[in-house]
Amino acid sequence: MNSLTHLFKIINDIKNFFKGVKKIPESSVYVKKINKFRNSAKYKDMINGDKYYRGDHDILNRVRTVINASGTHEPVNNLINNKVVDNQYGLMVDQKVNYMAGKPMTIDTENTTYSKLLKSIFNNNWHRTFKNIVMDSLNGGTAYLYVY
């Protein structure tokens, strides 16, 4: 099987999967690659970036402890355990997104038909999608746009 035929087979398998026609078996290459990615450090960093953007910081999981008589740490329930989240990371991401994608694209051409076609594609929905892609790329390091 040549590479082009293999590529078309993969594309058809993916289309059929999303249509609900075909189930992908657990031993499939796709499932193995997805599981490998979900167990990678890059995926964990992507999840942590999104959590930090939403304000779910590590400080919220802190437990106040003391050293007991045996020398080990023991949680203390009778002391105040204040947890303050100042989400500077979220503010910086928003600032960077607005700097990079705050203004909609300007389309200027002498051909009015071409200009109208481009403006119909790069409209407010596209601009919102582009801003979300920029935000995802800043939080996760990678963002994808699947054009169909």
Backbone hydrogen bonds, N-H to C=O, Kabsch-Sander energy under -0.5 kcal/mol:
donor,donor_aa,acceptor,acceptor_aa,energy
6,H,2,N,-2.2
7,L,3,S,-2.3
8,F,4,L,-2.3
9,K,5,T,-2.1
10,I,6,H,-2.1
11,I,7,L,-2.5
12,N,8,F,-2.5
13,D,9,K,-2.3
14,I,10,I,-2.3
15,K,11,I,-2.5
16,N,12,N,-2.6
17,F,13,D,-2.2
18,F,14,I,-2.2
19,K,15,K,-1.6
20,G,16,N,-0.8
20,G,17,F,-0.8
21,V,16,N,-2.0
22,K,16,N,-1.1
28,S,25,P,-1.9
32,K,28,S,-2.0
33,K,29,V,-2.4
34,I,30,Y,-2.5
35,N,31,V,-2.6
36,K,32,K,-2.3
37,F,33,K,-2.3
38,R,34,I,-2.5
39,N,35,N,-1.2
40,S,37,F,-1.5
44,K,40,S,-1.5
45,D,41,A,-2.3
46,M,42,K,-2.0
47,I,43,Y,-2.3
48,N,44,K,-2.4
49,G,45,D,-2.4
50,D,46,M,-1.9
51,K,47,I,-2.4
52,Y,48,N,-2.7
53,Y,49,G,-1.9
54,R,50,D,-1.9
55,G,51,K,-0.6
55,G,52,Y,-0.7
56,D,51,K,-2.7
57,H,55,G,-1.5
60,L,57,H,-1.3
61,N,58,D,-1.8
62,R,59,I,-1.4
66,V,74,E,-2.3
68,N,66,V,-0.6
68,N,72,T,-2.6
71,G,68,N,-1.6
74,E,66,V,-2.8
76,V,64,R,-2.6
85,V,83,K,-0.5
86,D,84,V,-0.6
87,N,85,V,-0.7
88,Q,86,D,-2.8
91,L,87,N,-1.5
92,M,88,Q,-2.5
93,V,89,Y,-2.4
94,D,90,G,-2.4
95,Q,91,L,-2.2
96,K,92,M,-2.4
97,V,93,V,-2.7
98,N,94,D,-2.4
99,Y,95,Q,-1.9
100,M,96,K,-2.6
101,A,97,V,-3.2
102,G,98,N,-1.2
107,I,105,M,-0.5
108,D,106,T,-0.6
112,T,110,E,-0.8
115,S,111,N,-2.1
116,K,112,T,-2.5
117,L,113,T,-2.2
118,L,114,Y,-2.4
119,K,115,S,-2.5
120,S,116,K,-1.7
121,I,117,L,-1.2
122,F,118,L,-3.3
123,N,121,I,-1.4
127,H,123,N,-2.2
128,R,124,N,-2.4
129,T,125,N,-2.3
130,F,126,W,-2.9
131,K,127,H,-2.3
132,N,128,R,-2.1
133,I,129,T,-2.1
134,V,130,F,-2.4
135,M,131,K,-2.4
136,D,132,N,-2.6
137,S,133,I,-2.3
138,L,134,V,-2.0
139,N,135,M,-2.4
140,G,136,D,-2.9
141,G,137,S,-1.5
147,V,145,L,-0.8
148,Y,146,Y,-0.5
